[in-house]
Amino acid sequence: MIPRQQIREAFLAHRLNQAELVRVVGSGDQAEKALQELLDPATDLRDPVDPPRLSEALEALGLDQEFAGLDPAKVWTPYERALFRRLSNPDFDPSELPAIRGQGSGEEAPGPLMADFVRTVDGRFDQWDRNQDTRLEVAEIDRAMEATDSTPAESAALVLLRSNPEALGSCQPHDGPGVTRADLGLLARQGFAGAPEATLSLGAEFRQLEAEAEALSPAAPLQAEDLDPLATRQNRLGSCVLLSTAAGLAPEQLEDLFETGPAGAIRVNFRDGEDETVFELTPAERLFHARGASGERWPGLLEVAMGQRLARQQRSSGSVRQAADGVPPQEAILALTGRETRMESLDELSLLATRDLVAELCSQPGPRICGTRPRPLLKEERAFDVETLHNGLQNSHCYTLLDYDPQSDTVGLRNPWGSGPWLMAAESAESGLFRMPLAQFYAGFRWVAAPQPQG
C-alpha cells in the first residue's frame, strides 16, 4: 500500500490536481498504480470535482487537520508552507506545467526557421571569436555586444547567443564549451534535437529581436528620461535584486545617481562614495539590458555600472555582464543607499514574528526587498518538490516590499519584471504591482532585507 505521505506531498507539489487526488484516494488497492499513472506531467486529468468528494479525500489523508493545525506562533516547515499555499485558496488548481508559448504557427520546419540566425552569426564568427579558438564564449559575446555598428540582425543574434549559450553550444555534443560552427550547422539543419518547440521559439525570438532593433529610436539625453523607480522592466540579466532595490528609492534619489559627462560618458555616483563611468548602450545592449516602461535606458546603465563595480572589486577575469548577473542583497543596498544591510530569514520566524518584522521594516525608510522560496534540489528518488511555487511567484526571485497595511494585513509588492503578480491578486499584471495577504507572503517568501537604521 502506497504511503499516505507520498500522496500528500504529490498533491502539495502540484504533481496531482484536485481531480487526480480524488481519483488516487478513491482507488483503494489500486492507489499506487493510479498515482504512478497520474504523476506524468503530461497527464492533467480535469474531471469535474465534487466538493464533498474532495473534502473526503483531504480528510482521508489528514490534510484538512494539518491545515487547521497550522500555528501562527510556530515556525512553519517548507512542507507546512506548501500546505498553506495549496489549501488556503481551494478554487485555485493550476496545471503542473504551464502552457508552452512561442511554438509558431506549426507550418514552419524547425531547422530552416533558424537559417537567418545561423547565417548572421556565421558571417561575423571570425570577428566575434577574438582568441580564434573556433568557439564563441560568453566573454567574447559580451565584448561583441559593445560594438556600436552592429546591424539589427547582428544585435539580435548577439542577444540570443548571450541569453542561450549552453543550449546553443550543446547542438553538437562533446565539442567543448562555447558555440561552434558545428553547433550552428546542426541548428540550421535540424534545430535542437528532440525539441522542435524550443527551436521554433528561438526562431520567433530572433525575428522579434531584429524587429525591435530596427525600431530603436536614437538615444535621447539621459536627463530627459523619466526616472520612475516603479517602471523598471528586468530583461535578460539576473538583476532582480539590484532592480528591486532601485524600485524602493525615491525618484530624486535615482536622479542623484546619474551625472552626464563629456563625450557621452555617464557617471553613476553610488551612495557609498564610489562611482563608475559608463557609456551609451549599444543597440545590442539596449535589447539585452533592463529598461523603463517606455524604453528608458537608465536601468540598463545601472546594471552596467554595478557590473563594473563588482568586477573591479572582485578582480574578476569575466565580463561586466557576468559580474552583474546575480547581485547580492548586501551589495545592492550598500551601493544604492550607502548603508549596511539588515537581512532576516523567514525560515527562522513564525508568522506572528514575520508580521512584527514587516511592520517594523515598513515603518522605516526603504528600500526593502524580499526573496521567494528557493529552487529545490531533490536528492531522493521518491521525494516530491514542495518548494516550487505555482501561484505566479517565481522561485529564487527578488521583489520590492513596498508597504504593509495592518488593517487588511496585506503587503504591497512589485515584481521587477513589470509583470507577473501573485495569481490571486486583483491588480493589473502589466505593472508588476500587487497586494498579498501577509500569511501568503510568509508561505511564499524566504528572506527580507533592508538598510540598517541610521544612528
Stockholm file with secondary structure:
# STOCKHOLM 1.0

chainA/1-455         MIPRQQIREAFLAHRLNQAELVRVVGSGDQAEKALQELLDPATDLRDPVDPPRLSEALEALGLDQEFAGLDPAKVWTPYERALFRRLSNPDFDPSELPAIRGQGSGEEAPGPLMADFVRTVDGRFDQWDRNQDTRLEVAEIDRAMEATDSTPAESAALVLLRSNPEALGSCQPHDGPGVTRADLGLLARQGFAGAPEATLSLGAEFRQLEAEAEALSPAAPLQAEDLDPLATRQNRLGSCVLLSTAAGLAPEQLEDLFETGPAGAIRVNFRDGEDETVFELTPAERLFHARGASGERWPGLLEVAMGQRLARQQRSSGSVRQAADGVPPQEAILALTGRETRMESLDELSLLATRDLVAELCSQPGPRICGTRPRPLLKEERAFDVETLHNGLQNSHCYTLLDYDPQSDTVGLRNPWGSGPWLMAAESAESGLFRMPLAQFYAGFRWVAAPQPQG
#=GR chainA/1-455 SS CCCHHHHHHHHHTTSSCHHHHHHHHTTGGGHHHHHHHHTSTTCCCCCCCCHHHHHHHHHHHTHHHHHHTCCTTSCCCHHHHHHHHHHSSTTCCCCSSCCCCCCCCSCSCHHHHTHHHHHHHHHHHHHHCTTCSSCBCHHHHHHHHTCSCCCHHHHHHHHHHHHCHHHHTTSSTTSCSSBCHHHHHHHHHHCSTTCHHHHHHHHHHHHHHHHHHHHCCCCCCGGGSCCCGGGCBCCSSSCHHHHHHHHTSCHHHHHTTEEECGGGEEEEECTTSCEEEEECCCHHHHHHSCBCTTCCSHHHHHHHHHHHHHHHHHTCSSCHHHHHSSCCHHHHHHHHHSSCEEEEEGGGSCHHHHHHHHHHHHTSCSCCEEEECCCCCCCSTTCCCCSSCCSSCCTTCEEEEEEEETTTTEEEEECTTSCCCCTTCCSCTTTCEEEEEHHHHHHHEEEEEEECCCC
#=GC SS_cons         CCCHHHHHHHHHTTSSCHHHHHHHHTTGGGHHHHHHHHTSTTCCCCCCCCHHHHHHHHHHHTHHHHHHTCCTTSCCCHHHHHHHHHHSSTTCCCCSSCCCCCCCCSCSCHHHHTHHHHHHHHHHHHHHCTTCSSCBCHHHHHHHHTCSCCCHHHHHHHHHHHHCHHHHTTSSTTSCSSBCHHHHHHHHHHCSTTCHHHHHHHHHHHHHHHHHHHHCCCCCCGGGSCCCGGGCBCCSSSCHHHHHHHHTSCHHHHHTTEEECGGGEEEEECTTSCEEEEECCCHHHHHHSCBCTTCCSHHHHHHHHHHHHHHHHHTCSSCHHHHHSSCCHHHHHHHHHSSCEEEEEGGGSCHHHHHHHHHHHHTSCSCCEEEECCCCCCCSTTCCCCSSCCSSCCTTCEEEEEEEETTTTEEEEECTTSCCCCTTCCSCTTTCEEEEEHHHHHHHEEEEEEECCCC
//
